[in-house]
Amino acid sequence: MSEETLILDGSAKSSEIQEEIKAETAKLKEEEGVVPKLSIVFVGDSPASASYIKLQQRICEKVGIDSEVIDLEDDVSEEKLLAELDKLNNDDQVNGILMQMPLPDHIDDDKVIRSINPQKDLDSFHPYNLGEVVLGGDAYQPCTPEGVMALLDMYDIDVKGKDVAIVGHSNIVGKPLALMMLNRNATVSVCHIDTKDTASYTKEADIVAVAAGVPNLITADMVKEGAIVIDIGINQVDGKIVGDVDYENVKEKASAITPVPGGAGPMTIAMLLKDTVKSCKEML
């Protein structure tokens, strides 16, 4: 099926969204005299996180969004981190706050997440925003699953009535993606590290979405002919970025598939930009 397989090009679709955002920010600046602003809080010195943040900042600049990085040492006290977040919460110029995870062990993740103003919580970590995801409300949604749904929409892939297997049940990808699929009337199974037989679910699924952080976890024998495969994994193997799917072999059976890189990743950033502008408009 390789000649017929649809490659879900997140890079191309993200570029389309970025052009729309660029027009929106120009209009906001001209008509309202405001520029959307994103604040990224980064604790520690992870090279991977630092590289990702630089990419976010470059794209923000490209589309007309101001960005800043609050760079804190790995041994920063919880009190100081909370104080920095409080400043951002109360700064009317800041429209979005991105708390780079994970945090050091001495900091209570839950306390930090709950301290962020839900209006500015673009990662949708706050319980209020997650509750809105459950209810199908209009609050912010976690950017990665939101990007997956947007990518499916842009390719006119309707999940209604589809059997969906999601592999990975993290709070930032797997669980909210399952809820978003449910809210669109898909039938969803969620697999995780303690699932007895993951393949028994993926083999029957019309759509397989995987975000487990395990290279080549999903192999060709685990998907049925004509399945749609969404690879959200990002792993580094022998200096290359790869996903959680054995891409070349699974592509032979899939009707549509996302590449890694260039699939879900660019859509995540597109949703972050879109939600920053949305917050700016709501704060006018």
C-alpha positions as CSV (number, residue, x, y, z in Angstrom):
1,M,0.0,0.0,0.0
2,S,3.0,2.3,0.0
3,E,2.1,4.2,-3.2
4,E,-1.3,5.0,-1.7
5,T,-0.3,5.8,1.8
6,L,-1.2,9.4,2.8
7,I,1.7,11.1,4.7
8,L,0.2,13.4,7.3
9,D,2.6,16.3,6.8
10,G,2.6,18.3,10.1
11,S,5.3,20.6,8.9
12,A,3.3,21.8,5.9
13,K,0.1,22.1,7.9
14,S,1.9,23.9,10.7
15,S,3.3,26.4,8.2
16,E,-0.2,27.1,6.9
17,I,-1.4,27.9,10.5
18,Q,1.7,30.0,11.2
19,E,0.8,32.2,8.2
20,E,-2.7,32.7,9.6
21,I,-1.3,33.6,13.0
22,K,1.2,36.1,11.4
23,A,-1.8,37.9,9.8
24,E,-3.7,37.9,13.1
25,T,-0.8,39.3,15.1
26,A,-0.2,42.0,12.5
27,K,-3.9,43.0,12.8
28,L,-3.7,43.0,16.6
29,K,-0.7,45.3,16.5
30,E,-2.3,47.6,14.0
31,E,-5.8,47.8,15.4
32,E,-5.2,47.3,19.2
33,G,-1.6,48.3,19.6
34,V,-0.8,45.0,21.3
35,V,1.7,42.2,20.7
36,P,0.9,38.7,22.1
37,K,3.6,37.6,24.6
38,L,4.6,34.1,25.7
39,S,6.7,33.5,28.8
40,I,8.6,30.2,29.1
41,V,9.9,29.1,32.5
42,F,12.8,26.8,32.3
43,V,14.4,25.2,35.3
44,G,17.8,23.5,34.9
45,D,20.1,22.9,31.9
46,S,18.7,20.1,29.8
47,P,20.2,20.5,26.3
48,A,17.1,18.9,24.7
49,S,14.7,21.4,26.4
50,A,17.0,24.3,25.7
51,S,17.1,23.4,22.0
52,Y,13.3,23.1,21.9
53,I,12.8,26.4,23.6
54,K,15.1,28.1,21.1
55,L,13.0,26.6,18.3
56,Q,9.8,28.0,19.9
57,Q,11.4,31.4,20.2
58,R,12.4,31.5,16.6
59,I,9.0,30.6,15.4
60,C,7.4,33.1,17.8
61,E,9.5,35.9,16.3
62,K,8.6,34.7,12.8
63,V,4.8,35.1,13.4
64,G,4.9,38.3,15.5
65,I,4.7,36.9,19.0
66,D,7.0,38.2,21.8
67,S,8.7,35.6,23.9
68,E,10.9,35.5,26.9
69,V,12.6,32.8,28.9
70,I,12.7,32.8,32.7
71,D,15.9,30.8,33.1
72,L,16.3,29.3,36.6
73,E,19.0,27.2,38.1
74,D,18.4,23.5,38.8
75,D,18.6,24.1,42.6
76,V,16.1,27.0,42.6
77,S,13.8,26.8,45.6
78,E,10.1,26.0,45.2
79,E,9.3,29.3,46.8
80,K,11.3,31.3,44.3
81,L,9.8,29.4,41.3
82,L,6.3,30.0,42.7
83,A,7.1,33.7,43.1
84,E,8.3,34.0,39.5
85,L,5.1,32.4,38.3
86,D,3.0,34.8,40.5
87,K,4.7,37.7,38.8
88,L,3.8,36.3,35.4
89,N,0.2,35.6,36.5
90,N,-0.1,39.3,37.4
91,D,1.7,40.7,34.4
92,D,-1.0,42.0,32.0
93,Q,1.6,41.9,29.2
94,V,2.0,38.2,29.5
95,N,-0.7,36.2,27.6
96,G,0.7,32.7,28.0
97,I,2.9,30.8,30.5
98,L,4.7,27.6,29.4
99,M,6.2,25.7,32.3
100,Q,8.9,23.4,30.9
101,M,8.7,20.0,32.4
102,P,10.0,17.9,34.1
103,L,10.9,19.8,37.2
104,P,13.7,18.8,39.7
105,D,12.6,16.3,42.4
106,H,12.7,18.9,45.2
107,I,9.8,20.8,43.6
108,D,6.2,19.7,43.9
109,D,4.9,19.5,40.3
110,D,1.3,19.6,41.3
111,K,1.7,22.7,43.5
112,V,3.5,24.5,40.6
113,I,0.8,23.5,38.0
114,R,-2.0,24.7,40.3
115,S,-0.3,28.0,40.8
116,I,-0.5,29.0,37.2
117,N,-3.4,31.2,36.2
118,P,-5.7,28.9,34.1
119,Q,-6.2,31.8,31.6
120,K,-2.4,31.7,30.8
121,D,-1.9,28.0,31.2
122,L,-1.3,27.1,27.5
123,D,-0.1,23.6,28.3
124,S,-3.5,22.9,30.0
125,F,-1.8,21.3,33.0
126,H,-4.1,23.1,35.5
127,P,-7.0,21.0,36.8
128,Y,-9.5,23.6,35.6
129,N,-8.4,23.3,32.0
130,L,-8.2,19.5,32.2
131,G,-11.7,19.6,33.5
132,E,-12.8,21.6,30.5
133,V,-11.1,19.0,28.3
134,V,-13.3,16.3,29.9
135,L,-16.4,18.4,29.3
136,G,-15.5,19.3,25.8
137,G,-15.3,23.0,26.8
138,D,-13.6,25.9,25.1
139,A,-10.7,26.3,27.5
140,Y,-7.1,25.6,26.5
141,Q,-6.2,22.0,25.5
142,P,-2.8,20.3,25.8
143,C,-1.0,21.4,22.7
144,T,0.2,18.0,21.5
145,P,-3.2,16.2,21.4
146,E,-4.8,19.4,20.2
147,G,-2.3,19.4,17.3
148,V,-3.1,15.8,16.5
149,M,-6.8,16.6,16.3
150,A,-6.1,19.7,14.2
151,L,-3.9,17.6,11.8
152,L,-6.7,15.0,11.4
153,D,-9.1,17.8,10.7
154,M,-6.9,19.4,8.1
155,Y,-6.8,16.1,6.2
156,D,-10.6,15.6,6.6
157,I,-10.2,12.5,8.7
158,D,-13.3,12.1,10.8
159,V,-12.9,10.0,14.0
160,K,-16.6,9.6,14.7
161,G,-17.5,6.0,15.0
162,K,-13.8,4.9,14.6
163,D,-12.1,2.4,16.9
164,V,-9.1,4.1,18.3
165,A,-6.2,2.6,20.2
166,I,-4.0,5.1,22.1
167,V,-0.7,3.7,23.4
168,G,0.5,5.8,26.4
169,H,-1.5,7.3,29.1
170,S,0.4,10.4,30.2
171,N,-1.5,13.4,31.6
172,I,-0.2,15.7,28.8
173,V,-0.8,13.4,25.7
174,G,-2.5,10.1,26.1
175,K,-5.3,10.9,28.6
176,P,-6.4,14.2,27.0
177,L,-6.1,12.7,23.5
178,A,-8.4,9.9,24.6
179,L,-10.9,12.5,25.9
180,M,-10.8,14.6,22.7
181,M,-11.5,11.5,20.7
182,L,-14.3,10.5,23.0
183,N,-15.8,14.0,22.7
184,R,-16.0,13.4,18.9
185,N,-17.7,10.0,19.4
186,A,-14.8,7.7,18.7
187,T,-14.6,4.4,20.6
188,V,-11.3,4.6,22.5
189,S,-9.0,2.0,24.2
190,V,-6.0,3.3,26.1
191,C,-3.0,1.0,26.5
192,H,0.0,1.5,28.8
193,I,2.9,-0.2,30.4
194,D,0.7,-2.6,32.4
195,T,-1.6,-3.5,29.5
196,K,-1.4,-7.3,29.1
197,D,-1.6,-7.5,25.3
198,T,-1.3,-4.1,23.5
199,A,-1.3,-5.7,20.1
200,S,-4.7,-7.1,20.6
201,Y,-6.0,-3.5,20.8
202,T,-3.9,-2.0,18.0
203,K,-4.7,-4.8,15.6
204,E,-8.4,-4.0,15.7
205,A,-8.1,-0.2,15.6
206,D,-9.0,2.0,12.7
207,I,-6.7,4.7,14.3
208,V,-3.6,3.9,16.3
209,A,-2.0,6.8,18.2
210,V,1.2,6.2,20.1
211,A,3.1,8.4,22.6
212,A,5.1,6.0,24.8
213,G,8.7,7.1,24.2
214,V,9.8,3.7,23.0
215,P,11.5,3.4,19.6
216,N,9.8,1.0,17.2
217,L,7.2,0.0,19.7
218,I,4.5,-0.3,17.1
219,T,5.5,-2.8,14.4
220,A,3.7,-3.8,11.1
221,D,2.2,-6.9,12.6
222,M,0.5,-4.8,15.3
223,V,-1.7,-2.7,12.9
224,K,-4.4,-3.8,10.4
225,E,-4.4,-3.1,6.7
226,G,-5.6,0.5,6.1
227,A,-5.2,1.8,9.6
228,I,-4.4,5.4,10.3
229,V,-1.2,5.7,12.4
230,I,-0.3,8.7,14.5
231,D,3.2,8.7,15.9
232,I,3.7,11.2,18.7
233,G,6.9,9.7,20.1
234,I,10.2,11.5,20.0
235,N,13.3,9.4,20.6
236,Q,17.0,9.8,19.7
237,V,18.6,6.7,18.3
238,D,22.2,6.8,16.9
239,G,22.0,10.6,16.5
240,K,18.7,10.5,14.7
241,I,15.2,11.5,15.8
242,V,12.7,8.7,15.5
243,G,9.2,8.0,16.7
244,D,7.6,5.1,18.5
245,V,6.5,3.4,15.2
246,D,8.6,1.3,12.8
247,Y,7.8,3.8,10.2
248,E,9.0,2.2,7.0
249,N,7.3,-1.2,7.6
250,V,4.1,0.2,9.1
251,K,3.8,2.6,6.2
252,E,3.3,-0.4,3.9
253,K,0.1,-1.3,5.7
254,A,-1.3,2.1,6.8
255,S,-3.7,4.2,4.8
256,A,-2.3,7.3,6.5
257,I,0.7,7.9,8.8
258,T,2.6,10.7,10.5
259,P,6.4,10.9,10.0
260,V,8.9,11.7,12.8
261,P,10.1,14.3,12.6
262,G,7.6,16.4,10.7
263,G,4.3,15.0,11.9
264,A,2.8,15.8,15.4
265,G,5.8,17.9,16.6
266,P,5.3,20.9,14.3
267,M,1.6,20.9,15.0
268,T,2.3,21.1,18.8
269,I,4.1,24.4,18.3
270,A,1.4,25.7,15.9
271,M,-1.2,25.1,18.7
272,L,1.0,26.9,21.2
273,L,1.1,29.9,18.9
274,K,-2.6,29.8,18.2
275,D,-3.5,29.6,21.9
276,T,-1.1,32.5,22.8
277,V,-3.0,34.7,20.3
278,K,-6.3,33.4,21.6
279,S,-5.3,34.4,25.2
280,C,-4.2,37.8,24.0
281,K,-7.6,38.5,22.4
282,E,-9.4,37.3,25.5
283,M,-7.4,39.6,27.7
284,L,-8.1,42.8,25.7
